[in-house]
Amino acid sequence: MTRYELTRMIAYRLYEHRQGGPGSPFGDWFLAEELIALVESVLQLLLEILPSPAPQPPPVAEKRLDASPAVADRPVEVQRKAKAKPKPKPKPKKLAPAAILKLLEKACAKLGRKQVAALLGYASASSVGRILQGKRRLTPELIEKICEGLDEAV
């Protein structure tokens, strides 16, 4: 299920719940998007807080008891050698939305809002202002864009 389909389904359920009362389809859609963003951020926090599962030990090779001693020493399953994998690219730091806003404020104080907007690829400084005022939602893509653009500058 895509994000769009999930948003559509939640917005329709919200519409049904209010039974044509005060409100608008746009308001239902906006509320559905906000709900999905909230669930995403809670899940990200849980993934950061909860410990990762312990690594499983490799399976022990079984020996055949009914075979001759030379055959009994051989494992039943032959483990394939793993091919050399290229080193993964370092992932950008995952920061909380509050830390992202502080990073953005710090960069604006140091460089100016216009320069920060240029670093983030925006045409005007008003986009940065909307983020700082909380008028623009901090999506995971936006957080990653801010981290990549401002890590070097601040």
C-alpha positions, -999 to +999 in steps of 0.1 A: +000+000+000+014+033-010+015+064+012-011+080-010-035+051-007-031+050+030-038+088+033-068+084+010-082+056+032-077+075+064-092+107+050-123+089+038-127+072+073-124+107+089-150+120+064-174+091+073-167+097+111-178+133+109-209+124+089-210+155+068-207+177+099-185+208+101-152+204+083-140+199+047-125+171+026-092+191+026-092+192+064-097+154+064-069+149+040-046+172+060-054+155+092-047+121+076-013+133+065-005+146+099-016+113+115+007+093+091+036+116+099+030+112+136+030+074+133+062+075+112+080+096+138+069+074+167+080+043+148+114+059+141+118+068+178+109+032+188+135+018+164+161+041+179+152+033+215+146-005+213+177-027+211+183-045+179+178-083+181+209-103+191+228-117+161+220-154+155+250-177+156+257-196+124+241-230+122+262-259+134+269-285+108+254-319+115+274-351+111+259-382+097+261-410+123+254-438+099+283-431+075+319-441+076+343-419+097+356-401+066+321-392+055+310-384+091+336-356+094+320-337+065+292-313+072+258-320+056+254-285+044+282-268+025+283-231+034+289-208+005+315-182+009+300-147+009+312-125-020+330-094-010+305-066-007+314-030-014+315-008+016+282+010+022+281+048+020+281+064+054+245+073+064+238+108+075+231+114+112+196+108+123+185+138+144+153+145+161+131+173+147+139+196+176+177+191+169+171+198+132+154+230+140+183+240+164+208+231+137+188+253+112+186+282+136+223+280+143+231+280+106+208+310+100+225+329+129+260+320+115+254+323+077+221+342+073+188+328+061+195+336+024+228+316+024+211+287+043+184+286+017+210+285-011+228+256+007+195+237+009+187+244-028+158+268-022+153+299-044+142+322-016+148+325+022+110+323+029+112+285+026+137+284+055+115+308+074+084+285+070+104+256+084+116+276+114+081+289+121+067+253+120+045+260+090+062+233+070+062+197+082+096+181+088+094+150+066+122+124+067+133+136+032+135+172+045+154+162+076+179+143+054+182+173+031+189+197+060+215+173+076+234+169+043+233+206+034+242+220+068+266+194+084+295+210+066+284+246+070+278+245+108 
